[in-house]
Amino acid sequence: MKVVTADGSTPDAVASLKRNSWIISQIIPFIGGLVQIALQIFIGVGIANDPEKRSWFDKLGNLTVVRTQ
C-alpha cells in the first residue's frame, strides 16, 4: 500500500503535512492523549462510512491510499 495524489503521483510535503496534521495533538500532555483517542475514533468512523475509504485528512491533502503488488 502507498499514498498517492489524485493523479497518481507521489505527494509533496504540504499534502503529507495536511494528511498527518492530526498527530500534532500528541504533544499536549494528558489532554493530547485524550484528543488523540477521539481523533482516531473519528478517523476510523469516517473511513468506514466513506465509499472511497478515505479519511477526512486524506481528503484535506487530496490523497488516497492504493494497493501495490
MINULUM-657846 format. One record per atom (N, C-alpha, C): residue number from 1; residue in one letter; chain; atom name; x, y, z. Coordinates in steps of 0.02 Angstrom, whole numbers. Each point is the difference from the previous one (the first is absolute). Layout:
@n:NUM; res:A; chain:A; atom:CA; c1:X; c2:Y; c3:Z
...
END
This chain:
@n:1; res:M; chain:A; atom:N; c1:42; c2:-58; c3:0
@n:1; res:M; chain:A; atom:CA; c1:-42; c2:58; c3:0
@n:1; res:M; chain:A; atom:C; c1:44; c2:62; c3:0
@n:2; res:K; chain:A; atom:N; c1:-25; c2:52; c3:-34
@n:2; res:K; chain:A; atom:CA; c1:36; c2:63; c3:1
@n:2; res:K; chain:A; atom:C; c1:-49; c2:57; c3:-9
@n:3; res:V; chain:A; atom:N; c1:21; c2:59; c3:21
@n:3; res:V; chain:A; atom:CA; c1:-41; c2:60; c3:-5
@n:3; res:V; chain:A; atom:C; c1:20; c2:37; c3:-63
@n:4; res:V; chain:A; atom:N; c1:-50; c2:20; c3:-39
@n:4; res:V; chain:A; atom:CA; c1:12; c2:37; c3:-62
@n:4; res:V; chain:A; atom:C; c1:-50; c2:58; c3:-5
@n:5; res:T; chain:A; atom:N; c1:15; c2:47; c3:-44
@n:5; res:T; chain:A; atom:CA; c1:-46; c2:55; c3:-13
@n:5; res:T; chain:A; atom:C; c1:-55; c2:-24; c3:-47
@n:6; res:A; chain:A; atom:N; c1:-48; c2:44; c3:-14
@n:6; res:A; chain:A; atom:CA; c1:-56; c2:-19; c3:-43
@n:6; res:A; chain:A; atom:C; c1:23; c2:-21; c3:-70
@n:7; res:D; chain:A; atom:N; c1:56; c2:28; c3:-24
@n:7; res:D; chain:A; atom:CA; c1:24; c2:-18; c3:-66
@n:7; res:D; chain:A; atom:C; c1:50; c2:-58; c3:1
@n:8; res:G; chain:A; atom:N; c1:11; c2:-30; c3:59
@n:8; res:G; chain:A; atom:CA; c1:44; c2:-59; c3:5
@n:8; res:G; chain:A; atom:C; c1:72; c2:15; c3:16
@n:9; res:S; chain:A; atom:N; c1:17; c2:64; c3:8
@n:9; res:S; chain:A; atom:CA; c1:70; c2:18; c3:14
@n:9; res:S; chain:A; atom:C; c1:14; c2:-2; c3:75
@n:10; res:T; chain:A; atom:N; c1:63; c2:4; c3:17
@n:10; res:T; chain:A; atom:CA; c1:22; c2:0; c3:69
@n:10; res:T; chain:A; atom:C; c1:-20; c2:67; c3:33
@n:11; res:P; chain:A; atom:N; c1:-28; c2:-2; c3:60
@n:11; res:P; chain:A; atom:CA; c1:-21; c2:62; c3:33
@n:11; res:P; chain:A; atom:C; c1:60; c2:45; c3:18
@n:12; res:D; chain:A; atom:N; c1:-12; c2:65; c3:-4
@n:12; res:D; chain:A; atom:CA; c1:53; c2:47; c3:21
@n:12; res:D; chain:A; atom:C; c1:-3; c2:9; c3:76
@n:13; res:A; chain:A; atom:N; c1:45; c2:40; c3:26
@n:13; res:A; chain:A; atom:CA; c1:5; c2:9; c3:73
@n:13; res:A; chain:A; atom:C; c1:-63; c2:32; c3:29
@n:14; res:V; chain:A; atom:N; c1:-29; c2:47; c3:-35
@n:14; res:V; chain:A; atom:CA; c1:-60; c2:34; c3:25
@n:14; res:V; chain:A; atom:C; c1:-58; c2:-49; c3:6
@n:15; res:A; chain:A; atom:N; c1:-11; c2:-41; c3:-51
@n:15; res:A; chain:A; atom:CA; c1:-54; c2:-49; c3:3
@n:15; res:A; chain:A; atom:C; c1:12; c2:-51; c3:56
@n:16; res:S; chain:A; atom:N; c1:62; c2:-20; c3:9
@n:16; res:S; chain:A; atom:CA; c1:17; c2:-47; c3:54
@n:16; res:S; chain:A; atom:C; c1:-13; c2:31; c3:68
@n:17; res:L; chain:A; atom:N; c1:18; c2:64; c3:8
@n:17; res:L; chain:A; atom:CA; c1:-13; c2:34; c3:63
@n:17; res:L; chain:A; atom:C; c1:-74; c2:5; c3:15
@n:18; res:K; chain:A; atom:N; c1:-40; c2:15; c3:-52
@n:18; res:K; chain:A; atom:CA; c1:-72; c2:4; c3:10
@n:18; res:K; chain:A; atom:C; c1:-28; c2:-67; c3:21
@n:19; res:R; chain:A; atom:N; c1:23; c2:-53; c3:-33
@n:19; res:R; chain:A; atom:CA; c1:-26; c2:-67; c3:15
@n:19; res:R; chain:A; atom:C; c1:18; c2:-22; c3:71
@n:20; res:N; chain:A; atom:N; c1:58; c2:20; c3:24
@n:20; res:N; chain:A; atom:CA; c1:23; c2:-22; c3:66
@n:20; res:N; chain:A; atom:C; c1:-7; c2:53; c3:54
@n:21; res:S; chain:A; atom:N; c1:-37; c2:53; c3:-13
@n:21; res:S; chain:A; atom:CA; c1:-7; c2:55; c3:47
@n:21; res:S; chain:A; atom:C; c1:-33; c2:-20; c3:66
@n:22; res:W; chain:A; atom:N; c1:-40; c2:-52; c3:-1
@n:22; res:W; chain:A; atom:CA; c1:-35; c2:-22; c3:60
@n:22; res:W; chain:A; atom:C; c1:49; c2:-25; c3:54
@n:23; res:I; chain:A; atom:N; c1:60; c2:-19; c3:-19
@n:23; res:I; chain:A; atom:CA; c1:49; c2:-26; c3:47
@n:23; res:I; chain:A; atom:C; c1:26; c2:54; c3:48
@n:24; res:I; chain:A; atom:N; c1:-7; c2:64; c3:-19
@n:24; res:I; chain:A; atom:CA; c1:26; c2:55; c3:41
@n:24; res:I; chain:A; atom:C; c1:-30; c2:0; c3:70
@n:25; res:S; chain:A; atom:N; c1:-60; c2:-28; c3:8
@n:25; res:S; chain:A; atom:CA; c1:-32; c2:0; c3:66
@n:25; res:S; chain:A; atom:C; c1:39; c2:-40; c3:52
@n:26; res:Q; chain:A; atom:N; c1:45; c2:-42; c3:-22
@n:26; res:Q; chain:A; atom:CA; c1:39; c2:-40; c3:47
@n:26; res:Q; chain:A; atom:C; c1:49; c2:41; c3:42
@n:27; res:I; chain:A; atom:N; c1:16; c2:60; c3:-20
@n:27; res:I; chain:A; atom:CA; c1:50; c2:39; c3:37
@n:27; res:I; chain:A; atom:C; c1:-29; c2:32; c3:63
@n:28; res:I; chain:A; atom:N; c1:-66; c2:1; c3:8
@n:28; res:I; chain:A; atom:CA; c1:-31; c2:28; c3:59
@n:28; res:I; chain:A; atom:C; c1:-5; c2:-53; c3:54
@n:29; res:P; chain:A; atom:N; c1:31; c2:10; c3:57
@n:29; res:P; chain:A; atom:CA; c1:-2; c2:-51; c3:53
@n:29; res:P; chain:A; atom:C; c1:-71; c2:-15; c3:23
@n:30; res:F; chain:A; atom:N; c1:-14; c2:-63; c3:12
@n:30; res:F; chain:A; atom:CA; c1:-63; c2:-28; c3:24
@n:30; res:F; chain:A; atom:C; c1:-59; c2:15; c3:-46
@n:31; res:I; chain:A; atom:N; c1:-19; c2:63; c3:-6
@n:31; res:I; chain:A; atom:CA; c1:-58; c2:17; c3:-42
@n:31; res:I; chain:A; atom:C; c1:13; c2:-20; c3:-73
@n:32; res:G; chain:A; atom:N; c1:62; c2:6; c3:-21
@n:32; res:G; chain:A; atom:CA; c1:18; c2:-20; c3:-68
@n:32; res:G; chain:A; atom:C; c1:-13; c2:-73; c3:-12
@n:33; res:G; chain:A; atom:N; c1:11; c2:-42; c3:50
@n:33; res:G; chain:A; atom:CA; c1:-14; c2:-72; c3:-6
@n:33; res:G; chain:A; atom:C; c1:-75; c2:-13; c3:-9
@n:34; res:L; chain:A; atom:N; c1:-41; c2:38; c3:37
@n:34; res:L; chain:A; atom:CA; c1:-72; c2:-8; c3:-6
@n:34; res:L; chain:A; atom:C; c1:-24; c2:25; c3:-68
@n:35; res:V; chain:A; atom:N; c1:28; c2:55; c3:-22
@n:35; res:V; chain:A; atom:CA; c1:-17; c2:27; c3:-66
@n:35; res:V; chain:A; atom:C; c1:21; c2:-50; c3:-54
@n:36; res:Q; chain:A; atom:N; c1:58; c2:-31; c3:9
@n:36; res:Q; chain:A; atom:CA; c1:26; c2:-49; c3:-48
@n:36; res:Q; chain:A; atom:C; c1:-48; c2:-59; c3:-7
@n:37; res:I; chain:A; atom:N; c1:-25; c2:-25; c3:56
@n:37; res:I; chain:A; atom:CA; c1:-48; c2:-56; c3:-1
@n:37; res:I; chain:A; atom:C; c1:-63; c2:21; c3:-36
@n:38; res:A; chain:A; atom:N; c1:-26; c2:59; c3:15
@n:38; res:A; chain:A; atom:CA; c1:-61; c2:25; c3:-33
@n:38; res:A; chain:A; atom:C; c1:11; c2:7; c3:-75
@n:39; res:L; chain:A; atom:N; c1:58; c2:26; c3:-20
@n:39; res:L; chain:A; atom:CA; c1:14; c2:8; c3:-71
@n:39; res:L; chain:A; atom:C; c1:6; c2:-67; c3:-35
@n:40; res:Q; chain:A; atom:N; c1:30; c2:-50; c3:32
@n:40; res:Q; chain:A; atom:CA; c1:6; c2:-66; c3:-30
@n:40; res:Q; chain:A; atom:C; c1:-69; c2:-31; c3:-11
@n:41; res:I; chain:A; atom:N; c1:-45; c2:9; c3:48
@n:41; res:I; chain:A; atom:CA; c1:-68; c2:-25; c3:-9
@n:41; res:I; chain:A; atom:C; c1:-34; c2:38; c3:-57
@n:42; res:F; chain:A; atom:N; c1:6; c2:66; c3:-1
@n:42; res:F; chain:A; atom:CA; c1:-29; c2:42; c3:-52
@n:42; res:F; chain:A; atom:C; c1:25; c2:-22; c3:-69
@n:43; res:I; chain:A; atom:N; c1:65; c2:-11; c3:-6
@n:43; res:I; chain:A; atom:CA; c1:30; c2:-21; c3:-64
@n:43; res:I; chain:A; atom:C; c1:-26; c2:-68; c3:-20
@n:44; res:G; chain:A; atom:N; c1:-2; c2:-47; c3:47
@n:44; res:G; chain:A; atom:CA; c1:-23; c2:-68; c3:-15
@n:44; res:G; chain:A; atom:C; c1:-73; c2:-1; c3:-23
@n:45; res:V; chain:A; atom:N; c1:-42; c2:37; c3:34
@n:45; res:V; chain:A; atom:CA; c1:-71; c2:3; c3:-19
@n:45; res:V; chain:A; atom:C; c1:-7; c2:33; c3:-69
@n:46; res:G; chain:A; atom:N; c1:39; c2:52; c3:-12
@n:46; res:G; chain:A; atom:CA; c1:-2; c2:34; c3:-65
@n:46; res:G; chain:A; atom:C; c1:21; c2:-46; c3:-57
@n:47; res:I; chain:A; atom:N; c1:53; c2:-38; c3:11
@n:47; res:I; chain:A; atom:CA; c1:23; c2:-47; c3:-51
@n:47; res:I; chain:A; atom:C; c1:-53; c2:-54; c3:-12
@n:48; res:A; chain:A; atom:N; c1:-29; c2:-26; c3:53
@n:48; res:A; chain:A; atom:CA; c1:-50; c2:-53; c3:-6
@n:48; res:A; chain:A; atom:C; c1:-62; c2:23; c3:-38
@n:49; res:N; chain:A; atom:N; c1:-17; c2:64; c3:6
@n:49; res:N; chain:A; atom:CA; c1:-60; c2:26; c3:-32
@n:49; res:N; chain:A; atom:C; c1:12; c2:33; c3:-67
@n:50; res:D; chain:A; atom:N; c1:61; c2:5; c3:-22
@n:50; res:D; chain:A; atom:CA; c1:15; c2:32; c3:-64
@n:50; res:D; chain:A; atom:C; c1:2; c2:-53; c3:-55
@n:51; res:P; chain:A; atom:N; c1:-34; c2:12; c3:-57
@n:51; res:P; chain:A; atom:CA; c1:-1; c2:-50; c3:-53
@n:51; res:P; chain:A; atom:C; c1:70; c2:-14; c3:-30
@n:52; res:E; chain:A; atom:N; c1:44; c2:50; c3:2
@n:52; res:E; chain:A; atom:CA; c1:68; c2:-10; c3:-26
@n:52; res:E; chain:A; atom:C; c1:49; c2:-21; c3:54
@n:53; res:K; chain:A; atom:N; c1:-25; c2:-7; c3:62
@n:53; res:K; chain:A; atom:CA; c1:42; c2:-19; c3:59
@n:53; res:K; chain:A; atom:C; c1:56; c2:50; c3:11
@n:54; res:R; chain:A; atom:N; c1:-15; c2:64; c3:-8
@n:54; res:R; chain:A; atom:CA; c1:48; c2:54; c3:12
@n:54; res:R; chain:A; atom:C; c1:-19; c2:37; c3:64
@n:55; res:S; chain:A; atom:N; c1:50; c2:17; c3:40
@n:55; res:S; chain:A; atom:CA; c1:-14; c2:39; c3:60
@n:55; res:S; chain:A; atom:C; c1:-7; c2:74; c3:-18
@n:56; res:W; chain:A; atom:N; c1:-24; c2:38; c3:48
@n:56; res:W; chain:A; atom:CA; c1:-7; c2:72; c3:-9
@n:56; res:W; chain:A; atom:C; c1:69; c2:31; c3:-15
@n:57; res:F; chain:A; atom:N; c1:52; c2:-28; c3:31
@n:57; res:F; chain:A; atom:CA; c1:68; c2:27; c3:-10
@n:57; res:F; chain:A; atom:C; c1:28; c2:-19; c3:-68
@n:58; res:D; chain:A; atom:N; c1:-21; c2:-58; c3:-28
@n:58; res:D; chain:A; atom:CA; c1:19; c2:-17; c3:-69
@n:58; res:D; chain:A; atom:C; c1:-32; c2:50; c3:-48
@n:59; res:K; chain:A; atom:N; c1:-63; c2:17; c3:13
@n:59; res:K; chain:A; atom:CA; c1:-35; c2:47; c3:-43
@n:59; res:K; chain:A; atom:C; c1:31; c2:70; c3:6
@n:60; res:L; chain:A; atom:N; c1:21; c2:19; c3:60
@n:60; res:L; chain:A; atom:CA; c1:31; c2:65; c3:11
@n:60; res:L; chain:A; atom:C; c1:64; c2:7; c3:-42
@n:61; res:G; chain:A; atom:N; c1:39; c2:-53; c3:-4
@n:61; res:G; chain:A; atom:CA; c1:61; c2:1; c3:-39
@n:61; res:G; chain:A; atom:C; c1:-9; c2:-23; c3:-72
@n:62; res:N; chain:A; atom:N; c1:-63; c2:-14; c3:-20
@n:62; res:N; chain:A; atom:CA; c1:-17; c2:-26; c3:-67
@n:62; res:N; chain:A; atom:C; c1:41; c2:-63; c3:-16
@n:63; res:L; chain:A; atom:N; c1:0; c2:-47; c3:49
@n:63; res:L; chain:A; atom:CA; c1:39; c2:-61; c3:-6
@n:63; res:L; chain:A; atom:C; c1:-44; c2:-61; c3:5
@n:64; res:T; chain:A; atom:N; c1:26; c2:-56; c3:-22
@n:64; res:T; chain:A; atom:CA; c1:-34; c2:-64; c3:7
@n:64; res:T; chain:A; atom:C; c1:53; c2:-54; c3:12
@n:65; res:V; chain:A; atom:N; c1:-22; c2:-56; c3:30
@n:65; res:V; chain:A; atom:CA; c1:45; c2:-56; c3:11
@n:65; res:V; chain:A; atom:C; c1:-16; c2:-53; c3:-52
@n:66; res:V; chain:A; atom:N; c1:51; c2:-25; c3:-34
@n:66; res:V; chain:A; atom:CA; c1:-10; c2:-52; c3:-51
@n:66; res:V; chain:A; atom:C; c1:39; c2:-62; c3:18
@n:67; res:R; chain:A; atom:N; c1:-24; c2:-56; c3:-22
@n:67; res:R; chain:A; atom:CA; c1:36; c2:-63; c3:10
@n:67; res:R; chain:A; atom:C; c1:54; c2:-8; c3:-53
@n:68; res:T; chain:A; atom:N; c1:57; c2:-24; c3:22
@n:68; res:T; chain:A; atom:CA; c1:55; c2:-14; c3:-47
@n:68; res:T; chain:A; atom:C; c1:16; c2:-74; c3:3
@n:69; res:Q; chain:A; atom:N; c1:32; c2:-24; c3:-50
@n:69; res:Q; chain:A; atom:CA; c1:16; c2:-72; c3:-2
@n:69; res:Q; chain:A; atom:C; c1:70; c2:-13; c3:24
END
